Amino acid sequence: MKLDLPEQRVLYREIQTIGLQLDRGVIPGAANYRSRKRFIGRGERMGLRKTGKLRDLDITSTVIKGEPIYRDDRIAPKRRVRLMVDLSTLDGSPATRRLLSVAAIVCGAILSLPDAEVTLSAFGCYHQISPYLLSSTGDLRIAIGGLKAYAREIPDARLNAGKIRMACGDTNAVHIVIVTHYLDPDLLLSVGFPLGCTIFLIEPPRGIFTSSSFGIFGGFAAFSPSISLSDKTDEKYANFRKRTISRLGTSYVVSASKKPLMAVRQSINQHGSGQN
């Protein structure tokens, strides 16, 4: 399956922009990461500062500046993220291609962050998915190849907290990012995410709501019974996003009316401007 992505030059430029947007916001903006927690490195030169110990004095910079300049050897810890792709509604349709395309864009954006490390994995299929460990934007091509391979998996819509917990692995050490069409937030509450969980809700084409994959026994099963099936699609997603945020925290809704790359940027911009 060919993903809906622009040419490589455009893709790498855009994921850098999206990465900057994420860096100001959520992924991973917990207290465990670079803005709040730092440690001393072993000789890694990360910059200069105006205060420090004599042993850290940078002679060359001091002479040029005419004032004491010291080496800053503090480095940030790794940002460890596990990107989980929900394959439970996999059916080879354009909606599937869109889901995997958004996963590739999100993966690239996180990899563009300083000191980021992404483990790409999936759940919602019959086979156990071997994770891919990625550490730079140069690994994005590996991620795209893995996501294309996901399209050949056999979906398993019978999700439960145990299966998700097993797929997520050690949630005490990573920030979890989930890319899905529908996933009941109540299902995730018992899993537990000490370092936080971010969800990208991929809005499928409107016609898919009447298909067998997303019928009342498919994706709509994730919606609360209080939500009427006669509601408009936008209202359903607005309510679904509010439920997700109230239970789990940050959630982005990626619109089906735009190309995946533009839709991801728009969803993050709307979140940053405080729109729901």
C-alpha positions in Angstrom: 0.0 0.0 0.0 1.3 3.4 -1.0 1.0 6.0 1.7 -0.4 9.5 1.0 2.8 11.4 1.6 4.5 14.2 -0.3 8.0 13.9 -1.9 10.8 13.3 0.6 12.2 16.9 0.5 8.7 18.4 1.3 8.0 15.8 3.9 11.2 16.3 5.8 10.7 20.1 5.8 7.1 19.8 7.0 7.8 17.3 9.8 10.5 19.8 11.2 7.7 22.4 11.4 5.3 20.0 13.1 8.0 18.9 15.4 8.5 22.5 16.6 4.8 22.8 17.2 4.8 19.6 19.3 7.9 20.7 21.2 6.1 23.8 22.5 3.1 21.6 23.5 2.6 18.0 24.5 5.1 15.5 23.1 6.6 15.0 25.5 5.9 18.0 27.7 5.8 16.1 31.0 8.0 17.1 33.9 10.3 14.2 33.1 11.7 15.8 30.0 14.2 18.4 28.9 12.3 21.5 30.0 12.3 20.5 33.7 14.9 17.7 34.2 18.5 17.8 33.2 21.7 16.0 34.2 25.4 16.5 33.8 27.0 14.9 30.8 30.5 13.5 30.5 32.3 16.0 28.3 29.4 16.7 25.9 29.7 20.3 24.8 26.1 21.6 24.5 26.8 25.4 24.6 28.2 28.2 26.7 27.1 30.1 29.8 28.3 33.1 31.7 28.6 31.4 35.1 30.4 28.2 36.1 33.4 26.7 37.7 37.0 27.6 36.7 37.6 24.2 35.2 34.8 24.9 32.7 36.3 28.2 31.5 36.4 28.5 27.7 39.6 30.4 27.1 38.9 31.2 23.4 35.4 32.5 24.0 36.5 34.5 27.0 39.2 36.3 25.0 36.7 37.1 22.2 33.9 38.2 24.4 36.1 40.0 26.9 34.3 38.4 29.8 34.3 35.0 31.5 32.5 32.4 29.3 32.1 28.8 30.6 31.3 25.6 28.9 27.8 24.2 29.5 28.0 20.5 29.5 24.5 19.8 30.7 22.5 17.6 28.3 18.9 16.6 28.2 17.8 13.0 28.8 16.4 11.0 26.0 12.7 11.6 25.1 11.4 8.1 24.8 8.1 7.7 23.0 6.3 4.5 22.0 4.1 5.2 18.9 1.2 2.7 18.8 -0.9 2.3 15.7 -4.4 0.9 16.1 -5.0 -1.7 13.4 -8.3 -3.0 14.6 -10.2 -1.3 11.8 -7.8 -2.2 9.1 -9.6 -3.0 5.8 -7.3 -1.8 3.0 -9.6 1.2 2.3 -8.5 4.8 1.8 -9.3 5.2 5.5 -6.6 2.7 6.3 -4.1 4.5 4.0 -4.9 7.7 5.8 -4.4 6.2 9.2 -1.0 4.8 8.3 0.0 8.1 6.5 -0.8 10.1 9.6 1.2 7.6 11.7 4.2 8.2 9.5 3.9 12.0 9.8 3.6 11.9 13.5 6.5 9.5 13.8 8.7 11.8 11.7 7.7 14.9 13.7 8.6 13.2 17.0 11.9 12.0 15.6 12.7 15.6 14.6 12.7 16.6 18.2 16.0 16.9 20.0 17.1 13.7 21.8 14.0 11.8 20.7 13.8 8.0 20.5 10.7 6.4 19.0 9.6 2.8 19.3 7.1 2.1 16.5 4.6 -0.7 17.2 1.0 -1.6 16.7 -2.0 -3.4 18.3 -5.4 -4.6 17.2 -4.2 -7.4 14.9 -3.8 -11.2 15.3 -0.1 -11.3 14.9 2.4 -9.9 17.4 4.1 -6.9 15.9 7.9 -6.6 16.3 8.7 -3.0 17.3 11.0 -0.7 15.4 13.5 1.4 17.4 14.1 4.7 15.7 16.4 7.5 16.8 16.6 10.1 14.0 14.7 11.5 11.1 17.0 9.4 8.9 15.1 6.4 10.2 11.8 7.7 8.9 12.1 5.6 5.7 12.3 2.5 8.0 9.2 3.6 9.8 7.3 4.1 6.5 8.4 0.7 5.3 7.1 -0.8 8.5 3.8 1.0 8.3 3.3 -0.3 4.7 3.8 -3.8 6.1 1.1 -3.2 8.7 -1.4 -2.9 5.9 -1.1 -6.6 5.3 -2.0 -7.6 8.9 -5.3 -9.2 9.8 -7.3 -6.9 12.1 -8.7 -8.0 15.4 -11.5 -5.8 16.6 -11.8 -7.6 20.0 -9.7 -5.1 21.9 -9.3 -5.1 25.7 -7.1 -3.4 28.2 -4.9 -6.5 28.6 -4.0 -6.6 24.9 -3.3 -2.9 24.8 -1.2 -3.1 28.0 0.9 -5.9 26.5 1.5 -4.0 23.3 2.5 -0.8 25.2 5.2 -2.6 27.2 6.8 -0.7 30.1 4.7 2.5 30.3 6.8 3.7 33.2 9.7 4.6 30.9 8.0 6.0 27.8 5.4 8.5 26.7 2.6 6.7 24.8 1.3 8.1 21.5 -1.7 6.3 19.9 -2.9 6.8 16.3 -6.4 5.5 15.9 -9.8 6.0 14.3 -11.8 5.2 17.4 -10.6 4.0 20.8 -12.8 4.2 23.9 -10.9 6.2 26.5 -12.5 4.1 29.2 -10.7 1.1 27.7 -7.3 2.8 28.3 -8.0 4.0 31.9 -7.0 0.7 33.4 -3.8 0.5 31.4 -2.1 3.5 33.1 0.3 5.9 31.5 2.7 7.5 34.2 4.5 9.6 31.6 1.3 10.6 29.8 -0.7 9.5 26.7 -1.3 11.5 23.5 -4.0 10.4 21.1 -4.4 11.3 17.4 -8.0 10.5 16.3 -8.1 10.1 12.6 -11.4 11.1 11.2 -12.3 8.6 8.4 -14.4 9.5 5.3 -18.0 10.1 6.2 -19.3 7.3 4.0 -17.3 4.7 6.1 -19.7 5.1 9.0 -22.2 2.9 7.2 -19.6 0.2 6.3 -19.2 -3.1 8.1 -15.9 -2.0 9.5 -17.3 1.1 11.2 -20.8 0.0 11.9 -22.5 -0.3 15.3 -20.4 -3.4 16.0 -17.3 -1.7 14.8 -16.0 1.8 15.4 -19.2 3.2 16.8 -19.0 0.7 19.7 -16.3 3.1 21.1 -18.8 5.9 21.4 -20.8 6.4 24.5 -24.4 5.0 24.3 -25.6 8.5 25.2 -24.3 9.8 21.8 -27.1 9.4 19.3 -26.2 7.8 16.0 -28.2 10.5 14.3 -25.7 13.2 15.4 -23.6 14.8 12.8 -20.1 13.4 12.3 -18.4 16.6 13.5 -20.5 16.5 16.6 -19.6 12.9 17.3 -15.9 13.6 17.0 -16.2 16.8 19.1 -17.9 14.8 21.9 -15.5 11.9 21.5 -12.5 14.2 21.8 -14.0 15.8 24.9 -14.4 12.4 26.5 -10.8 11.5 25.5 -9.4 14.7 26.9 -11.4 14.4 30.2 -10.1 10.9 30.8 -6.7 10.8 29.3 -5.4 14.3 28.5 -4.3 15.6 25.1 -6.1 14.5 22.0 -5.9 15.7 18.4 -8.6 15.2 15.8 -7.2 14.9 12.3 -9.8 16.0 9.8 -10.7 13.9 6.8 -11.3 16.9 4.6 -7.6 17.7 4.0 -4.4 15.9 3.0 -2.9 14.1 5.9 0.1 16.4 6.3 -2.0 19.6 6.3 -4.6 17.9 8.5 -2.0 17.1 11.2 -0.6 20.6 11.1 -4.1 22.1 11.4 -5.1 19.8 14.3 -2.0 20.8 16.3 -2.4 24.5 15.5 -6.0 24.4 16.7 -4.9 22.6 19.9 -2.2 25.3 20.5 -4.7 28.1 20.0 -7.1 26.6 22.6 -9.8 25.4 20.1 -11.6 22.2 20.9 
